[in-house]
Amino acid sequence: MNRIKSIYTFISIIKDLLIIFLIYFTEFNNIVNEFPSLLTTSILILYWLLFNYVLGQYESKFRNLKEKIISNVFNTLIVLISANIIYILINLITDQVNISISDFYIFINIISKIFICIFISQTLIDIFINKNLIENNKWLIISNEKIYNMLLDLNSQFNENYKIIRIEKNNFDIKGLKGLIFDENSTLNDKELKLYSKIKNQNLEILNVLKWYEKYLQISPPDLHSFNDMLTIESYLDLNNINFRIKRIGDIFLSLFLLLTLLPIIMLIIICLLIFQGKPIFYSQVRTGLYGKPIKINKFRTMIINAESNGPQWSVKNDQRVTLIGKILRKYRLDEIPQLINVIKGDMSLIGPRPERPEFDKELNRSIRNYIFRYSIKPGLSGWAQVNYHYSSNLNDAINKVSYDIYYIKYQSIYLDFLILFRTLKIVFKARGWVSKK
């Protein structure tokens, strides 16, 4: 499924790029009797691709095909209209084009052609993927009842496209089977051994439970790792190697860039907080940092004063302690901006597991196996759990987030950091920063 998603995204992006490029270069000549500026067209295409990514147009969400098609129409119209407004403004500012009424009609014709081509092609891709790939994503599992129920539960939480089945009859038909998931601690009986050989001979995929989680759900459940496993993973983490040094340099420069770029927004936030909430503007908390070291972080205050007079509490849906301005800041994750100072100081990184409060850490460490290993690397402003899961509101949410954190620690790389960074930007633009299901 992971490979399918990557192929889907790649094809969708290349398709849009070619359609926009070819139609503009072949049709624009009808307006001004010359080809459009290559630089201006490149800006248009780049804008289109980035905006579509932010809107989630290149995500393979196939749980509801009808909903996906409606989304295609809505997203394509929004991006097409805004992109062409920008395109016209650029041309007018640079005096390259003076669009008349008659030319404007031709220009609308170009927009219509782009919309029809992109909408039809994207819909055909979605239908093909849905009918030929998603529906045949069936997996057989050989395991005990506990592992089977755990996999069903996590699969329903993270991705409902996978069909997980067990052997229920003697003559099991492997037609339409994607592969086999097995519990490496289980002993196979004669029937299971024959089925294993049959699947292997068909060159179907065979994975143990942990590898299946990591490859297809991009999580690494803490219960499936022994303490020695985690010690081995931690021993391979060299925080002084070239990747971490590059990451540190990137943290500093990008944090400084963000602080300077967001300065007008920061001033606006401060003014709004003073007017609607009053002082204090900032809220300080002690969090757990690298190797369990306490660090102090600052956030824009989003809750009423004395919000935790009864002690620390989980964030919940429709939390009455959160102010009106606070809800807006949390939705766009703007309350986290002051933590860029922590990144520059070196207490945090831009990307990594979110630092938890020591009061919660004590409880979580007692309840979640291998929880302490999430602090094997610097905590981050955003992380793999934050771009894939909602706010923690209970112990189960925390366990699921740790599954993402351990996956990140095992497979952290510059590529994964960039992926998290872009997904964070998408969450910010779509105002999905503060979401809780409870």
DRENMI-716237 format. One record per residue (C-alpha): residue in one letter; residue number from 0; x, y, z. Coordinates in steps of 0.05 Angstrom, whole numbers, plus 32768, in hexadecimal, padded with zeros to 4 digits. Example, Ala and Ser with C-alpha at 12.3 -4.5 7.8 and 13.67 -1.06 7.14 Angstrom:
<loti 'A'; 0; <80F6; 7FA6; 809C>> <loti 'S'; 1; <8111; 7FEB; 808F>> 
***
This chain:
<loti 'M'; 0; <8000; 8000; 8000>> <loti 'N'; 1; <8039; 802F; 8010>> <loti 'R'; 2; <8056; 8023; 7FCA>> <loti 'I'; 3; <8011; 802E; 7FAB>> <loti 'K'; 4; <800A; 8071; 7FCF>> <loti 'S'; 5; <804F; 8087; 7FB6>> <loti 'I'; 6; <803F; 8073; 7F6E>> <loti 'Y'; 7; <7FFB; 8095; 7F72>> <loti 'T'; 8; <801A; 80D6; 7F8B>> <loti 'F'; 9; <8052; 80D4; 7F57>> <loti 'I'; 10; <8022; 80C7; 7F1D>> <loti 'S'; 11; <7FF1; 80FD; 7F34>> <loti 'I'; 12; <8028; 8132; 7F3A>> <loti 'I'; 13; <8048; 8122; 7EF6>> <loti 'K'; 14; <8003; 8120; 7ED6>> <loti 'D'; 15; <7FF0; 8166; 7EF0>> <loti 'L'; 16; <8034; 8182; 7EDD>> <loti 'L'; 17; <802F; 8169; 7E95>> <loti 'I'; 18; <7FE6; 817F; 7E8C>> <loti 'I'; 19; <7FF2; 81C6; 7EA4>> <loti 'F'; 20; <8033; 81CD; 7E7E>> <loti 'L'; 21; <8019; 81B3; 7E3C>> <loti 'I'; 22; <7FD6; 81D8; 7E3C>> <loti 'Y'; 23; <7FF5; 821B; 7E4F>> <loti 'F'; 24; <802C; 8216; 7E1B>> <loti 'T'; 25; <7FFD; 81FF; 7DE3>> <loti 'E'; 26; <7FC1; 822B; 7DF3>> <loti 'F'; 27; <7FE1; 826A; 7E0F>> <loti 'N'; 28; <7FF8; 827E; 7DC9>> <loti 'N'; 29; <7FAE; 828A; 7DB8>> <loti 'I'; 30; <7FAE; 82C4; 7DE9>> <loti 'V'; 31; <7FEF; 82EA; 7DDD>> <loti 'N'; 32; <800B; 82C7; 7D9E>> <loti 'E'; 33; <8048; 82AF; 7DC4>> <loti 'F'; 34; <805A; 827A; 7DF6>> <loti 'P'; 35; <8054; 828C; 7E40>> <loti 'S'; 36; <8090; 829B; 7E6B>> <loti 'L'; 37; <80B2; 825B; 7E81>> <loti 'L'; 38; <80C2; 8279; 7EC5>> <loti 'T'; 39; <807A; 8290; 7ED1>> <loti 'T'; 40; <805E; 824D; 7EBB>> <loti 'S'; 41; <808F; 8229; 7EE9>> <loti 'I'; 42; <8077; 8253; 7F23>> <loti 'L'; 43; <802F; 8242; 7F11>> <loti 'I'; 44; <803E; 81F8; 7F0E>> <loti 'L'; 45; <8065; 81F9; 7F50>> <loti 'Y'; 46; <802C; 821E; 7F72>> <loti 'W'; 47; <7FFA; 81EC; 7F56>> <loti 'L'; 48; <8021; 81B0; 7F6F>> <loti 'L'; 49; <802F; 81CD; 7FB5>> <loti 'F'; 50; <7FE7; 81E4; 7FBF>> <loti 'N'; 51; <7FCB; 81A1; 7FA8>> <loti 'Y'; 52; <7FFA; 817E; 7FD9>> <loti 'V'; 53; <7FE2; 81AA; 8012>> <loti 'L'; 54; <7F99; 819B; 8000>> <loti 'G'; 55; <7FA9; 8150; 8000>> <loti 'Q'; 56; <7F9A; 8147; 7FB6>> <loti 'Y'; 57; <7FD4; 8117; 7FAD>> <loti 'E'; 58; <7FC1; 80EA; 7FE7>> <loti 'S'; 59; <7FA2; 80A6; 7FD5>> <loti 'K'; 60; <7F65; 80A9; 8001>> <loti 'F'; 61; <7F3A; 8071; 7FE6>> <loti 'R'; 62; <7F0C; 8062; 8020>> <loti 'N'; 63; <7ED5; 8089; 7FFC>> <loti 'L'; 64; <7EDE; 8090; 7FB1>> <loti 'K'; 65; <7EA2; 80BE; 7FA9>> <loti 'E'; 66; <7EBE; 80ED; 7FDE>> <loti 'K'; 67; <7F02; 80EC; 7FBB>> <loti 'I'; 68; <7EE4; 80FF; 7F78>> <loti 'I'; 69; <7EBD; 8139; 7F97>> <loti 'S'; 70; <7EFE; 814F; 7FB9>> <loti 'N'; 71; <7F21; 814D; 7F74>> <loti 'V'; 72; <7EEE; 817E; 7F58>> <loti 'F'; 73; <7EF1; 81AE; 7F94>> <loti 'N'; 74; <7F3D; 81AD; 7F9A>> <loti 'T'; 75; <7F49; 81B4; 7F4F>> <loti 'L'; 76; <7F1C; 81F1; 7F4A>> <loti 'I'; 77; <7F3B; 8213; 7F86>> <loti 'V'; 78; <7F82; 8209; 7F6F>> <loti 'L'; 79; <7F72; 8218; 7F26>> <loti 'I'; 80; <7F50; 825B; 7F35>> <loti 'S'; 81; <7F84; 8272; 7F68>> <loti 'A'; 82; <7FBF; 825C; 7F3D>> <loti 'N'; 83; <7FA5; 8281; 7F00>> <loti 'I'; 84; <7F98; 82C0; 7F28>> <loti 'I'; 85; <7FE0; 82BF; 7F3E>> <loti 'Y'; 86; <7FF6; 82B0; 7EF7>> <loti 'I'; 87; <7FD0; 82EC; 7EDB>> <loti 'L'; 88; <7FEA; 831A; 7F12>> <loti 'I'; 89; <8032; 8306; 7F04>> <loti 'N'; 90; <8029; 8314; 7EB9>> <loti 'L'; 91; <8007; 8357; 7EC6>> <loti 'I'; 92; <803B; 836D; 7EF8>> <loti 'T'; 93; <8074; 835B; 7EC8>> <loti 'D'; 94; <804E; 837C; 7E8E>> <loti 'Q'; 95; <8054; 833B; 7E66>> <loti 'V'; 96; <8009; 8335; 7E59>> <loti 'N'; 97; <7FCF; 8365; 7E53>> <loti 'I'; 98; <7F91; 833A; 7E52>> <loti 'S'; 99; <7F55; 8357; 7E2C>> <loti 'I'; 100; <7F0D; 8340; 7E31>> <loti 'S'; 101; <7F12; 8314; 7DF4>> <loti 'D'; 102; <7F53; 82F6; 7E0C>> <loti 'F'; 103; <7F33; 82E9; 7E50>> <loti 'Y'; 104; <7F00; 82BC; 7E2F>> <loti 'I'; 105; <7F38; 8293; 7E0F>> <loti 'F'; 106; <7F5B; 8291; 7E53>> <loti 'I'; 107; <7F1C; 8274; 7E73>> <loti 'N'; 108; <7F1D; 8240; 7E3D>> <loti 'I'; 109; <7F63; 822C; 7E51>> <loti 'I'; 110; <7F4F; 8227; 7E9A>> <loti 'S'; 111; <7F14; 81FB; 7E87>> <loti 'K'; 112; <7F40; 81CC; 7E5F>> <loti 'I'; 113; <7F71; 81C5; 7E99>> <loti 'F'; 114; <7F39; 81B7; 7ECA>> <loti 'I'; 115; <7F18; 8182; 7E9E>> <loti 'C'; 116; <7F59; 815F; 7E8E>> <loti 'I'; 117; <7F71; 815D; 7ED6>> <loti 'F'; 118; <7F2E; 814A; 7EF3>> <loti 'I'; 119; <7F21; 8111; 7EC1>> <loti 'S'; 120; <7F68; 80F5; 7EC5>> <loti 'Q'; 121; <7F69; 80F7; 7F12>> <loti 'T'; 122; <7F24; 80D6; 7F16>> <loti 'L'; 123; <7F3A; 809E; 7EE7>> <loti 'I'; 124; <7F79; 8093; 7F10>> <loti 'D'; 125; <7F50; 8090; 7F51>> <loti 'I'; 126; <7F1E; 805E; 7F33>> <loti 'F'; 127; <7F55; 8032; 7F18>> <loti 'I'; 128; <7F7C; 8031; 7F59>> <loti 'N'; 129; <7F3D; 8024; 7F82>> <loti 'K'; 130; <7F24; 7FEA; 7F57>> <loti 'N'; 131; <7F65; 7FC8; 7F45>> <loti 'L'; 132; <7F93; 7FD2; 7F81>> <loti 'I'; 133; <7F6F; 7FE5; 7FC0>> <loti 'E'; 134; <7F38; 7FB0; 7FBD>> <loti 'N'; 135; <7F6A; 7F77; 7FB9>> <loti 'N'; 136; <7F92; 7F8B; 7FF6>> <loti 'K'; 137; <7F84; 7F4D; 801F>> <loti 'W'; 138; <7FB6; 7F31; 8051>> <loti 'L'; 139; <7FB6; 7EEE; 8075>> <loti 'I'; 140; <7FD0; 7EED; 80BC>> <loti 'I'; 141; <7FEB; 7EB1; 80E3>> <loti 'S'; 142; <7FF0; 7EC4; 812D>> <loti 'N'; 143; <7FD0; 7EBB; 8170>> <loti 'E'; 144; <7F8F; 7EDD; 8183>> <loti 'K'; 145; <7FB0; 7F16; 81A8>> <loti 'I'; 146; <7FDD; 7F2B; 816E>> <loti 'Y'; 147; <7FA4; 7F23; 813C>> <loti 'N'; 148; <7F75; 7F50; 8164>> <loti 'M'; 149; <7FAC; 7F83; 816F>> <loti 'L'; 150; <7FB9; 7F86; 8124>> <loti 'L'; 151; <7F6F; 7F8D; 8114>> <loti 'D'; 152; <7F69; 7FC5; 8147>> <loti 'L'; 153; <7FA5; 7FEC; 812E>> <loti 'N'; 154; <7F92; 7FE1; 80E5>> <loti 'S'; 155; <7F4D; 7FFE; 80F2>> <loti 'Q'; 156; <7F6C; 803B; 8114>> <loti 'F'; 157; <7FA2; 8049; 80E0>> <loti 'N'; 158; <7F8A; 802F; 809D>> <loti 'E'; 159; <7F48; 800C; 808C>> <loti 'N'; 160; <7F5E; 7FF8; 8046>> <loti 'Y'; 161; <7F80; 7FB7; 805D>> <loti 'K'; 162; <7F58; 7F77; 8064>> <loti 'I'; 163; <7F75; 7F4B; 809A>> <loti 'I'; 164; <7F5C; 7F03; 809A>> <loti 'R'; 165; <7F6B; 7EC1; 80BD>> <loti 'I'; 166; <7F67; 7E78; 80A6>> <loti 'E'; 167; <7F20; 7E62; 80B2>> <loti 'K'; 168; <7F1B; 7E24; 8086>> <loti 'N'; 169; <7F47; 7DEC; 806D>> <loti 'N'; 170; <7F48; 7DFE; 8024>> <loti 'F'; 171; <7F5E; 7E46; 8029>> <loti 'D'; 172; <7F5F; 7E6B; 7FE6>> <loti 'I'; 173; <7F9A; 7E9C; 7FDF>> <loti 'K'; 174; <7F7A; 7EBD; 7FA2>> <loti 'G'; 175; <7F7C; 7F09; 7FAB>> <loti 'L'; 176; <7FAB; 7F03; 7FE5>> <loti 'K'; 177; <7FDF; 7F3A; 7FEC>> <loti 'G'; 178; <800C; 7F15; 801C>> <loti 'L'; 179; <8016; 7EF2; 805F>> <loti 'I'; 180; <8020; 7F11; 80A4>> <loti 'F'; 181; <803B; 7EE1; 80D8>> <loti 'D'; 182; <804D; 7EE4; 8121>> <loti 'E'; 183; <8095; 7ECE; 8125>> <loti 'N'; 184; <8089; 7EB2; 816B>> <loti 'S'; 185; <8052; 7E83; 8153>> <loti 'T'; 186; <805E; 7E3A; 8140>> <loti 'L'; 187; <803E; 7E29; 80FD>> <loti 'N'; 188; <8013; 7DEA; 80F9>> <loti 'D'; 189; <8012; 7DBC; 80BB>> <loti 'K'; 190; <7FD9; 7DE2; 8099>> <loti 'E'; 191; <7FFB; 7E26; 80A5>> <loti 'L'; 192; <803E; 7E0B; 808C>> <loti 'K'; 193; <801E; 7DF3; 804B>> <loti 'L'; 194; <7FFC; 7E37; 8043>> <loti 'Y'; 195; <803E; 7E5A; 8051>> <loti 'S'; 196; <8061; 7E32; 801A>> <loti 'K'; 197; <8028; 7E3F; 7FEA>> <loti 'I'; 198; <802B; 7E8A; 7FF6>> <loti 'K'; 199; <8077; 7E8A; 7FF0>> <loti 'N'; 200; <8074; 7E65; 7FAE>> <loti 'Q'; 201; <8044; 7E9A; 7F93>> <loti 'N'; 202; <8079; 7ECF; 7FA4>> <loti 'L'; 203; <8048; 7EF4; 7FD1>> <loti 'E'; 204; <8062; 7F21; 8008>> <loti 'I'; 205; <8071; 7F01; 804B>> <loti 'L'; 206; <807D; 7F2E; 8087>> <loti 'N'; 207; <807E; 7F26; 80D2>> <loti 'V'; 208; <804E; 7F51; 80F9>> <loti 'L'; 209; <807F; 7F88; 810B>> <loti 'K'; 210; <8099; 7F8F; 80C4>> <loti 'W'; 211; <8052; 7F93; 80AA>> <loti 'Y'; 212; <8041; 7FCB; 80DA>> <loti 'E'; 213; <8080; 7FF1; 80C7>> <loti 'K'; 214; <8078; 7FE8; 807C>> <loti 'Y'; 215; <802E; 7FF3; 8074>> <loti 'L'; 216; <8018; 801D; 80B0>> <loti 'Q'; 217; <805A; 8042; 80BC>> <loti 'I'; 218; <8056; 8032; 8106>> <loti 'S'; 219; <8081; 8008; 8134>> <loti 'P'; 220; <8057; 7FF2; 8171>> <loti 'P'; 221; <8080; 7FF4; 81B1>> <loti 'D'; 222; <8062; 7FB1; 81C9>> <loti 'L'; 223; <8083; 7F8D; 818F>> <loti 'H'; 224; <80C9; 7FA2; 81A4>> <loti 'S'; 225; <80F1; 7F84; 81DD>> <loti 'F'; 226; <811C; 7FB0; 8209>> <loti 'N'; 227; <815A; 7F92; 81E7>> <loti 'D'; 228; <813D; 7FA4; 81A3>> <loti 'M'; 229; <8137; 7FEC; 81B8>> <loti 'L'; 230; <817D; 7FED; 81D6>> <loti 'T'; 231; <8198; 7FD4; 8193>> <loti 'I'; 232; <8172; 800A; 816D>> <loti 'E'; 233; <818B; 803F; 819D>> <loti 'S'; 234; <81D3; 8027; 8196>> <loti 'Y'; 235; <81D1; 8036; 814C>> <loti 'L'; 236; <81BB; 807E; 8158>> <loti 'D'; 237; <81F8; 80A9; 8150>> <loti 'L'; 238; <81E2; 80F0; 815F>> <loti 'N'; 239; <8224; 810A; 8145>> <loti 'N'; 240; <8222; 80EB; 8100>> <loti 'I'; 241; <821C; 8113; 80C1>> <loti 'N'; 242; <81CF; 810C; 80BB>> <loti 'F'; 243; <81C4; 8129; 8101>> <loti 'R'; 244; <81F6; 8161; 80F4>> <loti 'I'; 245; <81D2; 8173; 80B3>> <loti 'K'; 246; <8191; 8170; 80D9>> <loti 'R'; 247; <81AC; 819F; 810F>> <loti 'I'; 248; <81C3; 81D2; 80DC>> <loti 'G'; 249; <8180; 81CD; 80B9>> <loti 'D'; 250; <815C; 81D7; 80FC>> <loti 'I'; 251; <8182; 8218; 810B>> <loti 'F'; 252; <817B; 8237; 80C6>> <loti 'L'; 253; <8133; 8223; 80BB>> <loti 'S'; 254; <811E; 823A; 8101>> <loti 'L'; 255; <813F; 827E; 80F6>> <loti 'F'; 256; <811E; 8283; 80B2>> <loti 'L'; 257; <80D9; 8272; 80CF>> <loti 'L'; 258; <80E1; 82A4; 8108>> <loti 'L'; 259; <80F2; 82DC; 80D8>> <loti 'T'; 260; <80BC; 82C9; 80A6>> <loti 'L'; 261; <8087; 82C1; 80DB>> <loti 'L'; 262; <8099; 8301; 80FF>> <loti 'P'; 263; <805A; 8327; 80E6>> <loti 'I'; 264; <802E; 82EC; 80FC>> <loti 'I'; 265; <8052; 82E8; 813F>> <loti 'M'; 266; <8044; 8332; 814C>> <loti 'L'; 267; <7FFB; 832A; 8137>> <loti 'I'; 268; <7FF4; 82EE; 8166>> <loti 'I'; 269; <8011; 8316; 81A0>> <loti 'I'; 270; <7FE2; 8351; 8193>> <loti 'C'; 271; <7FA5; 8322; 818F>> <loti 'L'; 272; <7FB8; 82FE; 81CF>> <loti 'L'; 273; <7FC1; 8340; 81F4>> <loti 'I'; 274; <7F7E; 835A; 81DC>> <loti 'F'; 275; <7F53; 831C; 81E4>> <loti 'Q'; 276; <7F77; 82F5; 821B>> <loti 'G'; 277; <7FA5; 8325; 823F>> <loti 'K'; 278; <7FE6; 8311; 8260>> <loti 'P'; 279; <800B; 82E3; 8264>> <loti 'I'; 280; <8016; 82D9; 821A>> <loti 'F'; 281; <8045; 829E; 8221>> <loti 'Y'; 282; <803C; 825D; 8247>> <loti 'S'; 283; <8079; 8237; 8261>> <loti 'Q'; 284; <807C; 81EC; 826C>> <loti 'V'; 285; <80B0; 81BA; 8281>> <loti 'R'; 286; <80B6; 8182; 824F>> <loti 'T'; 287; <80E3; 8145; 8248>> <loti 'G'; 288; <811D; 814B; 8218>> <loti 'L'; 289; <8155; 8120; 81FD>> <loti 'Y'; 290; <8166; 80E5; 822C>> <loti 'G'; 291; <8131; 80FD; 825D>> <loti 'K'; 292; <8150; 8140; 826B>> <loti 'P'; 293; <811D; 8175; 827F>> <loti 'I'; 294; <8116; 81B0; 8250>> <loti 'K'; 295; <80EB; 81EF; 8255>> <loti 'I'; 296; <80C1; 8201; 8219>> <loti 'N'; 297; <8096; 823F; 820B>> <loti 'K'; 298; <8054; 8242; 81E5>> <loti 'F'; 299; <8022; 8278; 81D7>> <loti 'R'; 300; <7FEE; 8271; 820D>> <loti 'T'; 301; <7FB0; 824F; 81F2>> <loti 'M'; 302; <7F8C; 823E; 8233>> <loti 'I'; 303; <7F6A; 8265; 826A>> <loti 'I'; 304; <7F94; 8279; 82A6>> <loti 'N'; 305; <7F9A; 8242; 82DA>> <loti 'A'; 306; <7F81; 820F; 82A7>> <loti 'E'; 307; <7FA4; 81D8; 82CD>> <loti 'S'; 308; <7F95; 81EC; 8314>> <loti 'N'; 309; <7F7F; 81A3; 831F>> <loti 'G'; 310; <7FBF; 8187; 8301>> <loti 'P'; 311; <7FD6; 8174; 82BA>> <loti 'Q'; 312; <7F9F; 815B; 828C>> <loti 'W'; 313; <7F9C; 813C; 8246>> <loti 'S'; 314; <7F84; 8167; 820C>> <loti 'V'; 315; <7F3D; 8154; 81F8>> <loti 'K'; 316; <7F0C; 8166; 81C1>> <loti 'N'; 317; <7EE8; 81A8; 81CE>> <loti 'D'; 318; <7F15; 81B5; 820A>> <loti 'Q'; 319; <7EF3; 81ED; 8232>> <loti 'R'; 320; <7F36; 8205; 824C>> <loti 'V'; 321; <7F4C; 821B; 8206>> <loti 'T'; 322; <7F3D; 8264; 81F5>> <loti 'L'; 323; <7F1F; 827B; 81B3>> <loti 'I'; 324; <7F62; 8297; 819C>> <loti 'G'; 325; <7F83; 8258; 81B6>> <loti 'K'; 326; <7F58; 822C; 818A>> <loti 'I'; 327; <7F6E; 8253; 814C>> <loti 'L'; 328; <7FB7; 8250; 8160>> <loti 'R'; 329; <7FB3; 8205; 816E>> <loti 'K'; 330; <7F8F; 81F7; 812C>> <loti 'Y'; 331; <7FC9; 8216; 8105>> <loti 'R'; 332; <7FFD; 8200; 8138>> <loti 'L'; 333; <8012; 8248; 8141>> <loti 'D'; 334; <8015; 8240; 818C>> <loti 'E'; 335; <8055; 8216; 8181>> <loti 'I'; 336; <807C; 824F; 815F>> <loti 'P'; 337; <80A3; 8264; 819F>> <loti 'Q'; 338; <80C1; 821E; 81A1>> <loti 'L'; 339; <80EC; 8231; 8165>> <loti 'I'; 340; <8118; 8251; 819A>> <loti 'N'; 341; <8120; 820C; 81BB>> <loti 'V'; 342; <8135; 81F0; 8177>> <loti 'I'; 343; <816A; 8226; 816E>> <loti 'K'; 344; <8184; 821A; 81B5>> <loti 'G'; 345; <818A; 81D0; 81A6>> <loti 'D'; 346; <8157; 81B7; 81D9>> <loti 'M'; 347; <812A; 819F; 81A0>> <loti 'S'; 348; <812B; 8190; 8156>> <loti 'L'; 349; <80F8; 81A6; 8122>> <loti 'I'; 350; <80E7; 815C; 8117>> <loti 'G'; 351; <80E4; 8127; 814C>> <loti 'P'; 352; <80B6; 8107; 8180>> <loti 'R'; 353; <808F; 813D; 81A5>> <loti 'P'; 354; <80AA; 814A; 81EC>> <loti 'E'; 355; <8078; 8135; 8221>> <loti 'R'; 356; <806C; 8151; 8265>> <loti 'P'; 357; <8091; 812D; 829E>> <loti 'E'; 358; <8050; 8123; 82C3>> <loti 'F'; 359; <8034; 80FB; 8288>> <loti 'D'; 360; <8076; 80D9; 827A>> <loti 'K'; 361; <8075; 80B6; 82BE>> <loti 'E'; 362; <8030; 8098; 82AF>> <loti 'L'; 363; <8040; 8088; 8267>> <loti 'N'; 364; <8082; 8067; 8278>> <loti 'R'; 365; <805E; 8038; 82A8>> <loti 'S'; 366; <8027; 8028; 8276>> <loti 'I'; 367; <804C; 8025; 8233>> <loti 'R'; 368; <8083; 7FF4; 8225>> <loti 'N'; 369; <80C4; 8013; 820C>> <loti 'Y'; 370; <80A7; 8059; 8214>> <loti 'I'; 371; <80E9; 8075; 822E>> <loti 'F'; 372; <810C; 8069; 81EB>> <loti 'R'; 373; <80E4; 80A1; 81C9>> <loti 'Y'; 374; <8117; 80D0; 81E9>> <loti 'S'; 375; <8152; 80AE; 81C7>> <loti 'I'; 376; <8153; 80EA; 8198>> <loti 'K'; 377; <8142; 8134; 81A1>> <loti 'P'; 378; <80F8; 8143; 81A6>> <loti 'G'; 379; <80DA; 816B; 816D>> <loti 'L'; 380; <80AB; 81A4; 815D>> <loti 'S'; 381; <8086; 8173; 8130>> <loti 'G'; 382; <808D; 8129; 8127>> <loti 'W'; 383; <8076; 80EA; 8103>> <loti 'A'; 384; <803F; 80E0; 8137>> <loti 'Q'; 385; <8027; 8128; 8130>> <loti 'V'; 386; <801E; 8125; 80E4>> <loti 'N'; 387; <7FFB; 80E2; 80E7>> <loti 'Y'; 388; <7FD2; 80E4; 8127>> <loti 'H'; 389; <7FA6; 8112; 814F>> <loti 'Y'; 390; <7FB2; 8131; 8194>> <loti 'S'; 391; <7FBB; 8100; 81CD>> <loti 'S'; 392; <7F7F; 80FE; 81FA>> <loti 'N'; 393; <7F88; 80BB; 821C>> <loti 'L'; 394; <7FB9; 8081; 8226>> <loti 'N'; 395; <7FA6; 805E; 81E6>> <loti 'D'; 396; <7FB6; 809C; 81BD>> <loti 'A'; 397; <7FF9; 80A1; 81E0>> <loti 'I'; 398; <8009; 8058; 81CF>> <loti 'N'; 399; <7FF8; 8064; 8186>> <loti 'K'; 400; <8024; 80A2; 8184>> <loti 'V'; 401; <805E; 807C; 81A3>> <loti 'S'; 402; <8056; 8049; 816A>> <loti 'Y'; 403; <8063; 8082; 8139>> <loti 'D'; 404; <809D; 809D; 8164>> <loti 'I'; 405; <80C1; 805B; 8166>> <loti 'Y'; 406; <80B8; 8053; 811A>> <loti 'Y'; 407; <80D7; 8098; 8111>> <loti 'I'; 408; <8112; 8088; 813E>> <loti 'K'; 409; <811F; 8047; 8118>> <loti 'Y'; 410; <811A; 8065; 80D3>> <loti 'Q'; 411; <812B; 80AE; 80DD>> <loti 'S'; 412; <814C; 80CF; 80A2>> <loti 'I'; 413; <8151; 8112; 807F>> <loti 'Y'; 414; <811C; 80F9; 804D>> <loti 'L'; 415; <80EB; 80E7; 8085>> <loti 'D'; 416; <80F8; 812B; 80A6>> <loti 'F'; 417; <80E6; 814F; 8066>> <loti 'L'; 418; <80A8; 8124; 805F>> <loti 'I'; 419; <8092; 8137; 80A5>> <loti 'L'; 420; <80A2; 8180; 8098>> <loti 'F'; 421; <8076; 8182; 805A>> <loti 'R'; 422; <803D; 815D; 807D>> <loti 'T'; 423; <8042; 818E; 80B6>> <loti 'L'; 424; <803A; 81C8; 8085>> <loti 'K'; 425; <7FFD; 81A5; 8068>> <loti 'I'; 426; <7FDF; 819E; 80AD>> <loti 'V'; 427; <7FEC; 81E8; 80BB>> <loti 'F'; 428; <7FCC; 81FF; 807A>> <loti 'K'; 429; <7F90; 81D2; 8083>> <loti 'A'; 430; <7F87; 81E8; 80CC>> <loti 'R'; 431; <7F8B; 81A1; 80E7>> <loti 'G'; 432; <7FBC; 81AF; 811E>> <loti 'W'; 433; <7F90; 81A2; 815A>> <loti 'V'; 434; <7F66; 8164; 8151>> <loti 'S'; 435; <7F4F; 8133; 8185>> <loti 'K'; 436; <7F1E; 80FA; 817B>> <loti 'K'; 437; <7F0B; 80F6; 81C4>> 
***
